[in-house]
């Protein structure tokens, strides 16, 4: 509940201190409050073109989210075949499905993206260490400091987190086929 009353960054460090001194932090409550508070923190930024550079990735993603309904399903895959750079088919299929589900609302797209990103961070922390997962989450955020400054490259952040989740699941899971699918899907 600290995430409701404090700045999310302060609450995260306080939870890390609590996790360091005791093991009594519920993963599901922490994950939900952590992901929701950080997603709302990033959503409340001003994403207008006047305050962001015209070459910002987040503005490009919002614009492409708003115009992806003009692109057919087959064109998503033909773009990848003709020019694979920045045309990953799984990511753009995901964006097209979200455009349909959110009725083209760009703010909901960003909220969902940030929520999933920070949930993946929390899940990666849980996979690495089931008891000290809050400390691992703090370390992930501090090692990749660009995540705290603003997640702009949506595809790269997803690929980074999904790859490492698959990597850590590969060691923890007896069935090696599922982590391999996760690792290989991070490239698309």
DRENDO-1510 file (C-alpha; in Angstrom, 1 decimal, always signed):
<recs>
REC; n; res; u; v; w
REC; 1; UNK; +0.0; +0.0; +0.0 .
REC; 2; UNK; +3.0; +2.3; +0.2 .
REC; 3; UNK; +2.8; +2.8; -3.6 .
REC; 4; UNK; -0.6; +4.6; -3.1 .
REC; 5; UNK; +0.7; +7.2; -0.6 .
REC; 6; UNK; +4.4; +7.7; -1.7 .
REC; 7; UNK; +6.2; +8.4; -4.8 .
REC; 8; UNK; +6.6; +5.0; -6.5 .
REC; 9; UNK; +10.4; +5.2; -6.5 .
REC; 10; UNK; +10.5; +5.9; -2.8 .
REC; 11; UNK; +8.0; +3.2; -2.1 .
REC; 12; UNK; +10.1; +0.8; -4.2 .
REC; 13; UNK; +13.3; +1.5; -2.1 .
REC; 14; UNK; +11.3; +1.2; +1.1 .
REC; 15; UNK; +9.9; -2.2; +0.0 .
REC; 16; UNK; +13.5; -3.2; -0.9 .
REC; 17; UNK; +14.6; -2.3; +2.6 .
REC; 18; UNK; +11.7; -4.3; +4.1 .
REC; 19; UNK; +12.5; -7.2; +1.8 .
REC; 20; UNK; +16.1; -7.1; +2.9 .
REC; 21; UNK; +15.2; -7.3; +6.6 .
REC; 22; UNK; +12.3; -9.8; +6.3 .
REC; 23; UNK; +10.7; -12.1; +3.8 .
REC; 24; UNK; +7.1; -11.0; +4.4 .
REC; 25; UNK; +6.3; -9.3; +1.2 .
REC; 26; UNK; +3.4; -10.7; -0.9 .
REC; 27; UNK; +4.5; -11.1; -4.5 .
REC; 28; UNK; +1.1; -10.6; -6.0 .
REC; 29; UNK; +0.2; -7.5; -4.1 .
REC; 30; UNK; +3.7; -6.0; -4.6 .
REC; 31; UNK; +3.6; -6.8; -8.3 .
REC; 32; UNK; +0.2; -5.3; -8.9 .
REC; 33; UNK; +0.9; -2.1; -6.9 .
REC; 34; UNK; +4.4; -1.7; -8.4 .
REC; 35; UNK; +3.3; -2.2; -12.0 .
REC; 36; UNK; +0.2; +0.0; -11.6 .
REC; 37; UNK; +2.0; +2.9; -9.9 .
REC; 38; UNK; +4.9; +2.9; -12.3 .
REC; 39; UNK; +2.6; +2.6; -15.3 .
REC; 40; UNK; +0.6; +5.6; -14.1 .
REC; 41; UNK; +3.7; +7.5; -13.3 .
REC; 42; UNK; +4.9; +7.1; -16.9 .
REC; 43; UNK; +1.5; +7.6; -18.4 .
REC; 44; UNK; +1.1; +11.0; -16.8 .
REC; 45; UNK; +4.0; +12.4; -18.8 .
REC; 46; UNK; +3.2; +14.9; -21.6 .
REC; 47; UNK; +3.6; +13.1; -24.9 .
REC; 48; UNK; +2.7; +16.0; -27.1 .
REC; 49; UNK; +5.0; +16.8; -30.1 .
REC; 50; UNK; +5.8; +20.2; -28.6 .
REC; 51; UNK; +7.5; +18.7; -25.5 .
REC; 52; UNK; +9.1; +15.7; -27.2 .
REC; 53; UNK; +11.6; +15.6; -30.0 .
REC; 54; UNK; +10.0; +14.8; -33.3 .
REC; 55; UNK; +12.3; +11.8; -33.6 .
REC; 56; UNK; +11.2; +10.3; -30.3 .
REC; 57; UNK; +10.3; +6.6; -30.4 .
REC; 58; UNK; +7.3; +7.0; -28.2 .
REC; 59; UNK; +5.7; +9.6; -30.5 .
REC; 60; UNK; +6.4; +7.2; -33.4 .
REC; 61; UNK; +4.7; +4.3; -31.6 .
REC; 62; UNK; +1.7; +6.4; -30.8 .
REC; 63; UNK; +1.4; +7.6; -34.4 .
REC; 64; UNK; +1.8; +4.1; -35.7 .
REC; 65; UNK; -0.7; +2.7; -33.2 .
REC; 66; UNK; -3.2; +5.3; -34.4 .
REC; 67; UNK; -2.6; +4.4; -38.1 .
REC; 68; UNK; -2.1; +0.6; -38.0 .
REC; 69; UNK; -5.8; +0.0; -38.7 .
REC; 70; UNK; -5.0; +1.1; -42.3 .
REC; 71; UNK; -2.5; -1.8; -42.6 .
REC; 72; UNK; -3.8; -5.3; -43.4 .
REC; 73; UNK; -2.6; -8.4; -41.7 .
REC; 74; UNK; -0.8; -9.6; -44.7 .
REC; 75; UNK; +1.0; -6.3; -45.1 .
REC; 76; UNK; +2.5; -6.6; -41.7 .
REC; 77; UNK; +4.3; -9.8; -42.8 .
REC; 78; UNK; +5.1; -8.5; -46.2 .
REC; 79; UNK; +6.8; -5.4; -44.6 .
REC; 80; UNK; +9.0; -7.7; -42.6 .
REC; 81; UNK; +10.0; -9.7; -45.7 .
REC; 82; UNK; +10.8; -6.7; -47.8 .
REC; 83; UNK; +12.4; -4.6; -45.0 .
REC; 84; UNK; +13.0; -6.4; -41.7 .
REC; 85; UNK; +14.4; -3.4; -39.9 .
REC; 86; UNK; +11.8; -2.1; -37.4 .
REC; 87; UNK; +9.1; -4.3; -38.9 .
REC; 88; UNK; +9.0; -7.2; -36.4 .
REC; 89; UNK; +5.8; -9.0; -37.3 .
REC; 90; UNK; +4.9; -10.3; -33.8 .
REC; 91; UNK; +5.1; -6.8; -32.3 .
REC; 92; UNK; +3.0; -5.2; -35.0 .
REC; 93; UNK; +0.4; -8.0; -34.8 .
REC; 94; UNK; +0.3; -7.3; -31.1 .
REC; 95; UNK; -0.2; -3.5; -31.8 .
REC; 96; UNK; -2.9; -4.2; -34.4 .
REC; 97; UNK; -4.8; -6.4; -31.9 .
REC; 98; UNK; -4.5; -3.7; -29.2 .
REC; 99; UNK; -5.7; -1.1; -31.6 .
REC; 100; UNK; -8.8; -3.2; -32.1 .
REC; 101; UNK; -9.3; -3.9; -28.4 .
REC; 102; UNK; -8.7; -0.3; -27.2 .
REC; 103; UNK; -10.7; +1.2; -30.1 .
REC; 104; UNK; -7.7; +3.3; -31.2 .
REC; 105; UNK; -7.2; +5.0; -27.8 .
REC; 106; UNK; -3.5; +5.9; -27.6 .
REC; 107; UNK; -3.5; +6.5; -23.8 .
REC; 108; UNK; -4.9; +3.1; -23.1 .
REC; 109; UNK; -2.2; +1.6; -25.4 .
REC; 110; UNK; +0.5; +3.4; -23.4 .
REC; 111; UNK; -1.0; +2.4; -20.1 .
REC; 112; UNK; -1.2; -1.2; -21.1 .
REC; 113; UNK; +2.3; -1.2; -22.5 .
REC; 114; UNK; +3.8; +0.3; -19.3 .
REC; 115; UNK; +1.8; -2.1; -17.2 .
REC; 116; UNK; +3.0; -5.1; -19.1 .
REC; 117; UNK; +6.6; -3.8; -19.1 .
REC; 118; UNK; +6.7; -3.3; -15.3 .
REC; 119; UNK; +4.9; -6.6; -14.7 .
REC; 120; UNK; +7.6; -8.4; -16.8 .
REC; 121; UNK; +10.2; -6.6; -14.6 .
REC; 122; UNK; +8.5; -7.9; -11.5 .
REC; 123; UNK; +8.2; -11.4; -12.9 .
REC; 124; UNK; +11.8; -11.4; -13.9 .
REC; 125; UNK; +12.7; -10.5; -10.3 .
REC; 126; UNK; +10.5; -13.3; -9.0 .
REC; 127; UNK; +12.2; -15.8; -11.3 .
REC; 128; UNK; +15.7; -14.7; -10.3 .
REC; 129; UNK; +15.1; -14.9; -6.5 .
REC; 130; UNK; +11.7; -16.0; -5.1 .
REC; 131; UNK; +12.5; -14.5; -1.6 .
REC; 132; UNK; +14.4; -11.3; -2.4 .
REC; 133; UNK; +12.5; -10.4; -5.5 .
REC; 134; UNK; +12.0; -6.7; -4.6 .
REC; 135; UNK; +15.8; -6.2; -4.3 .
REC; 136; UNK; +16.2; -7.9; -7.7 .
REC; 137; UNK; +13.6; -5.5; -9.2 .
REC; 138; UNK; +15.5; -2.5; -7.8 .
REC; 139; UNK; +18.7; -3.9; -9.3 .
REC; 140; UNK; +17.1; -4.4; -12.7 .
REC; 141; UNK; +15.8; -0.9; -12.7 .
REC; 142; UNK; +19.1; +0.6; -11.6 .
REC; 143; UNK; +21.2; -1.5; -14.0 .
REC; 144; UNK; +19.0; -0.4; -16.9 .
REC; 145; UNK; +18.6; +3.2; -15.8 .
REC; 146; UNK; +17.0; +4.1; -19.1 .
REC; 147; UNK; +13.8; +2.4; -17.8 .
REC; 148; UNK; +13.5; +5.0; -15.0 .
REC; 149; UNK; +14.2; +7.9; -17.4 .
REC; 150; UNK; +11.5; +6.8; -19.8 .
REC; 151; UNK; +10.9; +3.7; -21.8 .
REC; 152; UNK; +10.9; +4.8; -25.4 .
REC; 153; UNK; +11.9; +1.8; -27.3 .
REC; 154; UNK; +8.9; -0.4; -26.7 .
REC; 155; UNK; +10.0; -3.3; -28.9 .
REC; 156; UNK; +13.6; -3.4; -27.5 .
REC; 157; UNK; +12.4; -3.3; -23.9 .
REC; 158; UNK; +9.9; -6.2; -24.5 .
REC; 159; UNK; +12.6; -8.2; -26.3 .
REC; 160; UNK; +15.1; -7.6; -23.5 .
REC; 161; UNK; +12.7; -8.6; -20.7 .
REC; 162; UNK; +11.3; -11.6; -22.6 .
REC; 163; UNK; +14.7; -12.9; -23.5 .
REC; 164; UNK; +15.9; -12.8; -19.9 .
REC; 165; UNK; +12.7; -14.4; -18.6 .
REC; 166; UNK; +13.2; -17.2; -21.1 .
REC; 167; UNK; +16.9; -17.5; -20.1 .
REC; 168; UNK; +16.1; -17.8; -16.4 .
REC; 169; UNK; +13.2; -20.1; -17.0 .
REC; 170; UNK; +15.5; -22.4; -19.0 .
REC; 171; UNK; +17.5; -23.1; -15.8 .
REC; 172; UNK; +14.4; -23.4; -13.6 .
REC; 173; UNK; +12.1; -25.4; -15.8 .
REC; 174; UNK; +12.4; -29.2; -16.5 .
REC; 175; UNK; +10.7; -28.9; -19.9 .
REC; 176; UNK; +13.2; -27.1; -22.0 .
REC; 177; UNK; +10.9; -26.5; -25.0 .
REC; 178; UNK; +8.8; -23.7; -23.4 .
REC; 179; UNK; +11.8; -21.4; -22.4 .
REC; 180; UNK; +13.3; -21.9; -25.9 .
REC; 181; UNK; +10.1; -20.7; -27.5 .
REC; 182; UNK; +10.2; -17.6; -25.2 .
REC; 183; UNK; +13.8; -17.0; -26.0 .
REC; 184; UNK; +13.3; -17.4; -29.8 .
REC; 185; UNK; +10.2; -15.3; -29.8 .
REC; 186; UNK; +12.0; -12.3; -28.3 .
REC; 187; UNK; +13.8; -11.8; -31.6 .
REC; 188; UNK; +10.5; -11.2; -33.5 .
</recs>
